[in-house]
Amino acid sequence: MGRPGSRVLAGKNSTLRAVPWIGPSLVLIAAIVAFPVGYMVWTSTRDLSAYGQDRGPAGLANYRNLFDISELGSVLAHTVVWVVTVVLITLVLSAGLAQFLNKDFPGRTAVRMAILVPWAASVVMTTTIFYYMLDPDVGIANRFLVDIGLLDRGYGFTKQPTPAFLVAIGVAVFVSIPFTTYTILAGLQSIPAEIEEAGRVDGASAWQRYRYLTLPQLRPAIAVATIINIINVFNSLPILQVITGGIAGFGADTTTTLTFKLIRQNQQLDTAAAMSVLNFALIVVIIAIYVKVIKPTQQVDA
């Protein structure tokens, strides 16, 4: 065995040799992640005019202004409901869809390609289509509900806070399913067939095989899908802005749309920067808690 000092020196030399290879990645991370985050935090402590002129340090005044917003509590509650509901529904539907697509059936390739359509289309375009489909006057969905007798006249699904929020959840699930389905499908296809066969030999039912054999093996894939979905849904301004943006007040707002209103309507750039820092902190805490509880990298016993 070598001396401890020699092993430490060898480890340092290995790290130095790796720098030329990982250096470009580190520079890229610093340029597109670290610097914007640092600048955002710095901006949140400045006194900015409505036109972005820096009038000097503000300390924590912007954060105090943020918590003086009376609707902040309801906006935070909307954010929790928004993220949890969309991510959970997406995971459940995608898990079932991935299980179906993992089977061999006629036309499977065509069905797999069709699943990609919501992912390939622009989120704004998809959301706008849903918005006009549900228009109370000219929307095709409302016209259909009237024609079959479920409604006497068109209903304003996107004109009131609660229905509009529910519609936004449905759109978010719709556009999130393709990525999540393919991530879970990739996890399913990486599971050795011997595990499923062993469950059959032992007499386990289909649900027992999925619950105790397949699902534990899917934990890394589900963790990746969950984390990416949490980030995307939390920051999903296009869907919420198109569906709920025309509604007055804060009845369907999340922290993301509140930030947008602070910039566009109130022209409070410094308070919006403080809101952005709070958003960033919230998403980091949520993901950290999820990783701590789920432990996606923990070894799964096959």
C-alpha positions in Angstrom: 0.0 0.0 0.0 1.2 3.5 -0.8 1.7 6.2 1.7 -1.4 8.5 2.4 0.6 11.5 1.2 1.3 9.8 -2.2 -2.4 8.9 -2.6 -3.5 12.6 -1.9 -0.9 13.8 -4.4 -2.0 11.3 -7.0 -5.6 12.5 -6.5 -4.7 16.1 -7.0 -2.7 15.3 -10.2 -5.8 13.4 -11.5 -8.0 16.4 -10.8 -5.5 18.7 -12.6 -5.4 16.5 -15.6 -9.2 16.5 -15.8 -9.4 20.3 -15.8 -8.8 20.7 -19.6 -11.7 18.3 -20.3 -14.2 19.6 -17.8 -13.1 23.3 -18.0 -15.4 24.2 -20.9 -18.4 22.8 -19.1 -17.5 24.7 -15.9 -17.2 27.9 -17.9 -20.5 27.3 -19.6 -22.2 26.6 -16.2 -20.7 29.7 -14.8 -21.8 31.8 -17.8 -25.4 30.6 -18.1 -26.2 29.6 -14.4 -23.9 31.1 -11.8 -23.6 34.6 -13.2 -27.3 35.1 -13.9 -28.2 33.9 -10.4 -25.6 36.1 -8.8 -26.8 39.1 -10.9 -30.4 38.4 -10.0 -29.5 38.3 -6.2 -27.5 41.6 -6.6 -30.4 43.3 -8.5 -32.8 42.3 -5.7 -30.9 44.5 -3.3 -30.9 47.6 -5.5 -33.3 50.5 -5.8 -34.4 50.4 -9.4 -36.7 52.9 -11.2 -39.6 51.8 -13.4 -37.2 52.1 -16.4 -34.4 50.1 -14.8 -32.2 53.0 -13.6 -30.1 52.0 -10.6 -30.7 54.5 -7.8 -28.4 52.8 -5.3 -28.5 50.1 -2.7 -31.9 49.1 -1.1 -30.8 46.5 1.3 -33.7 44.1 2.1 -36.3 46.7 1.3 -37.4 44.9 -1.8 -38.0 41.7 0.2 -40.0 43.6 2.8 -42.1 45.1 -0.1 -42.6 41.6 -1.4 -44.0 40.3 1.8 -46.2 43.4 2.2 -48.2 42.1 -0.8 -51.5 40.9 0.8 -52.1 38.3 -1.9 -48.7 36.6 -1.5 -50.1 33.9 0.8 -52.8 32.8 -1.7 -50.3 33.1 -4.6 -47.9 30.7 -2.8 -50.8 28.3 -2.1 -51.7 28.4 -5.8 -48.1 27.6 -6.7 -48.1 24.6 -4.4 -51.4 23.3 -5.9 -50.2 24.1 -9.4 -46.9 22.2 -9.1 -48.0 19.2 -7.1 -51.2 18.6 -9.1 -49.6 18.9 -12.5 -46.6 16.8 -11.6 -48.6 14.0 -9.9 -51.2 13.7 -12.7 -48.5 13.8 -15.3 -46.5 11.0 -13.6 -49.6 8.8 -13.1 -50.8 9.1 -16.7 -47.3 8.8 -18.1 -46.5 5.7 -16.1 -49.7 4.0 -17.5 -49.0 5.2 -21.0 -45.3 4.1 -20.9 -46.4 0.7 -19.6 -48.8 0.4 -22.6 -46.2 1.6 -25.1 -43.7 -0.9 -23.8 -46.0 -3.7 -25.0 -45.8 -5.1 -28.5 -48.9 -4.3 -30.6 -49.8 -3.3 -34.2 -49.1 0.3 -34.9 -47.0 0.9 -31.8 -44.5 3.0 -33.7 -47.2 5.3 -35.0 -48.7 5.7 -31.5 -45.2 6.5 -30.1 -44.7 9.2 -32.7 -48.2 10.6 -32.0 -47.3 11.0 -28.3 -44.5 13.4 -29.4 -46.8 15.9 -31.0 -47.6 18.0 -27.9 -43.9 18.1 -27.1 -42.8 19.1 -30.6 -45.4 22.0 -30.8 -44.8 25.4 -29.2 -46.3 25.6 -25.7 -47.7 29.1 -26.5 -49.3 27.8 -29.7 -50.8 24.7 -27.9 -52.1 26.8 -25.0 -53.6 29.4 -27.4 -55.5 26.6 -29.2 -57.0 25.4 -26.0 -57.8 29.0 -25.0 -59.8 29.6 -28.2 -61.4 26.1 -28.1 -62.9 27.0 -24.8 -64.0 30.5 -25.7 -67.7 31.0 -24.7 -68.7 32.6 -27.9 -66.7 30.9 -30.7 -65.0 28.0 -29.0 -65.5 24.6 -30.7 -65.5 22.8 -27.3 -68.3 25.1 -26.0 -70.2 24.7 -29.2 -70.0 20.9 -28.9 -71.2 21.0 -25.3 -74.1 23.2 -26.3 -75.0 21.0 -29.3 -75.2 17.8 -27.2 -77.3 19.6 -24.5 -74.8 19.7 -21.6 -74.8 23.5 -21.6 -77.5 26.0 -22.5 -74.9 28.5 -23.7 -71.1 28.8 -23.8 -69.4 28.8 -20.5 -66.4 31.0 -19.8 -63.9 28.4 -18.8 -61.0 30.8 -19.1 -62.9 33.9 -17.9 -63.1 33.1 -14.2 -60.1 32.3 -11.9 -60.9 28.8 -10.7 -62.0 27.2 -14.0 -59.1 29.0 -15.8 -56.7 27.6 -13.3 -58.1 24.1 -13.8 -57.8 24.5 -17.6 -54.2 25.6 -17.2 -53.5 22.5 -15.1 -55.0 20.3 -17.9 -52.9 22.0 -20.6 -49.7 21.7 -18.5 -50.4 18.0 -18.0 -51.0 17.6 -21.8 -47.7 19.2 -22.8 -45.7 17.4 -20.0 -46.9 13.9 -20.8 -44.6 13.2 -23.9 -41.3 13.9 -22.1 -42.4 12.1 -18.9 -43.7 9.1 -20.9 -40.5 8.6 -22.8 -38.4 9.0 -19.7 -40.3 6.3 -17.9 -40.4 4.2 -21.1 -36.6 4.3 -21.3 -36.5 3.1 -17.7 -38.9 0.3 -18.4 -36.8 -0.9 -21.4 -33.7 -0.9 -19.2 -35.2 -3.4 -16.8 -33.9 -7.0 -17.4 -36.7 -9.3 -18.6 -35.5 -11.9 -16.1 -37.0 -9.8 -13.2 -40.5 -10.0 -14.7 -40.1 -13.7 -15.5 -39.0 -14.4 -12.0 -42.2 -12.7 -10.6 -44.3 -14.8 -12.9 -42.6 -18.0 -11.8 -43.2 -17.1 -8.2 -46.9 -16.6 -8.9 -47.1 -12.8 -8.4 -50.0 -11.0 -10.0 -49.6 -8.3 -12.6 -50.1 -5.6 -10.0 -47.7 -7.3 -7.6 -45.0 -7.6 -10.2 -45.4 -3.9 -11.1 -45.5 -2.7 -7.5 -42.7 -4.8 -6.1 -40.4 -5.5 -9.1 -40.9 -2.9 -11.8 -41.7 0.2 -9.8 -38.5 0.1 -7.6 -36.4 -0.3 -10.8 -38.1 2.8 -12.2 -37.1 5.0 -9.3 -34.2 6.7 -11.1 -36.2 7.4 -14.3 -39.2 8.7 -12.3 -36.9 10.9 -10.2 -35.4 12.5 -13.3 -38.9 13.0 -14.8 -40.2 14.5 -11.5 -37.3 16.9 -11.1 -37.5 18.2 -14.7 -41.3 18.5 -14.4 -41.1 20.4 -11.1 -38.7 22.9 -12.7 -40.7 23.3 -15.9 -44.1 23.5 -14.2 -42.9 25.9 -11.5 -41.6 28.3 -14.2 -44.4 27.7 -16.7 -45.3 31.3 -17.5 -46.6 30.8 -21.1 -49.5 28.4 -20.1 -50.6 30.5 -17.1 -50.2 33.8 -18.9 -52.2 32.7 -21.9 -55.0 31.0 -19.9 -55.2 33.2 -16.8 -53.4 36.4 -17.9 -56.6 38.3 -18.8 -58.2 37.7 -15.4 -58.0 40.7 -13.1 -56.6 40.3 -9.6 -54.6 37.5 -8.2 -57.2 34.7 -8.2 -55.3 32.4 -10.5 -51.7 33.6 -10.0 -48.6 31.7 -9.1 -45.3 33.1 -8.0 -44.2 33.1 -11.7 -47.1 35.2 -13.0 -46.9 37.4 -9.9 -43.3 38.2 -10.9 -44.5 39.0 -14.5 -47.2 41.3 -13.1 -44.7 43.1 -10.9 -42.6 43.9 -14.0 -45.3 44.6 -16.6 -48.2 46.1 -14.7 -46.6 47.6 -11.6 -43.2 48.3 -13.1 -41.5 47.2 -9.8 -38.4 45.7 -11.3 -36.5 45.5 -8.0 -39.4 43.8 -6.2 -39.8 41.4 -9.2 -36.1 40.6 -8.8 -36.7 39.8 -5.1 -39.6 37.6 -6.2 -37.3 35.8 -8.7 -34.8 35.1 -5.9 -37.6 33.7 -3.7 -38.8 31.5 -6.7 -35.2 30.2 -7.1 -34.9 29.4 -3.4 -38.3 27.7 -3.4 -37.4 25.4 -6.3 -34.1 24.5 -4.8 -35.7 23.6 -1.5 -38.4 21.6 -3.1 -36.0 19.6 -5.2 -33.6 19.1 -2.3 -36.5 17.8 -0.1 -37.6 15.5 -2.9 -34.1 14.0 -3.5 -33.6 13.6 0.3 -36.9 11.7 0.7 -36.9 9.6 -2.4 -33.1 8.9 -2.6 -33.2 8.2 -6.4 -29.6 7.2 -6.5 -29.9 4.5 -3.8 -29.1 1.0 -4.9 -32.2 -1.0 -5.8 -32.0 -4.7 -4.9 -33.2 -6.7 -7.9 
